[in-house]
Amino acid sequence: MPHKRKPKSSPARLRKQRKINKRPEEVAKTKRHIKMRRKLGIYGKGGPDISTHKDGTMSKESPKKNRARRGKKSGSGMKAPVVRSKRGRPKGSKNKKK
């Protein structure tokens, strides 16, 4: 399914995603999630997502919260921490004190 704004970019994105999904760590992650969904009795029925926490535990979570965590434009699963300078402003910010 092509993007609405950039239909030519879709095949390249899909090729890249297929390559990523074949990685051993991604295959293992998918297997863990499927196993947990079967255990909870929600596999193949829609419903909540299985969210993996930083400590490695998994829990049910609404898809809206789980998928919104990455932000609007980010492609990663978790938001990157903001690195602050000694003065308390994010590094690289343009709003310098005068």
C-alpha positions in Angstrom: 0.0 0.0 0.0 1.7 3.2 -1.1 2.0 6.3 1.0 -0.5 9.0 0.1 2.0 11.8 -0.1 5.0 9.9 -1.6 3.8 6.8 -3.5 7.2 6.2 -5.0 8.9 5.9 -1.5 6.7 3.0 -0.5 8.4 0.1 -2.4 11.8 1.2 -0.9 10.4 1.4 2.6 8.8 -2.0 2.2 12.1 -3.6 1.0 13.9 -2.1 3.9 11.2 -3.3 6.4 11.4 -6.9 4.9 15.1 -6.9 5.5 14.8 -5.7 9.1 12.0 -8.2 9.8 14.4 -11.1 8.8 17.0 -10.3 11.4 17.3 -13.0 14.1 16.6 -10.6 16.9 13.4 -9.3 15.2 12.2 -12.9 14.5 12.9 -13.8 18.2 11.0 -10.8 19.4 8.0 -11.6 17.1 8.0 -15.2 18.5 8.0 -14.0 22.1 5.1 -11.6 21.4 3.0 -14.3 19.6 3.7 -16.8 22.5 2.5 -14.2 25.1 -0.6 -13.4 23.0 -1.5 -17.1 22.8 -0.9 -17.5 26.5 -3.3 -14.6 27.2 -5.9 -15.9 24.7 -5.9 -12.8 22.5 -3.8 -14.1 19.6 -5.7 -13.5 16.3 -8.6 -11.7 18.0 -7.4 -8.0 17.8 -7.6 -6.4 21.2 -4.7 -5.0 23.3 -1.0 -5.0 22.3 1.7 -6.7 24.2 4.0 -4.0 25.4 7.7 -4.9 26.3 9.1 -2.8 29.2 12.7 -1.8 29.7 13.2 -4.5 32.3 12.1 -7.2 29.8 8.6 -7.9 31.2 5.6 -7.8 29.0 2.0 -6.6 29.7 -1.2 -5.9 27.9 -1.6 -2.2 26.9 -4.0 -0.3 24.7 -2.7 0.0 21.1 -3.2 3.7 21.2 -0.8 4.2 24.1 1.7 1.6 23.0 2.0 2.9 19.4 1.8 6.6 20.3 4.8 6.3 22.6 7.2 6.5 19.7 6.0 10.0 18.8 4.6 11.4 15.6 7.6 11.3 13.3 10.0 8.9 15.0 10.5 5.4 13.7 11.9 4.0 17.0 9.9 2.2 19.6 10.9 4.5 22.5 11.4 8.2 22.6 15.0 9.2 22.8 16.1 10.9 26.1 16.7 14.6 25.9 20.4 15.3 26.5 20.8 18.6 28.4 23.8 20.8 28.5 25.2 22.2 31.8 22.9 25.2 31.5 19.8 23.1 31.4 18.9 23.6 27.7 18.7 20.7 25.2 22.0 20.4 23.3 21.9 22.1 19.9 19.0 24.3 20.8 18.9 27.7 19.1 17.3 29.7 22.0 20.5 30.9 23.7 20.4 33.3 26.6 21.6 36.9 25.8 
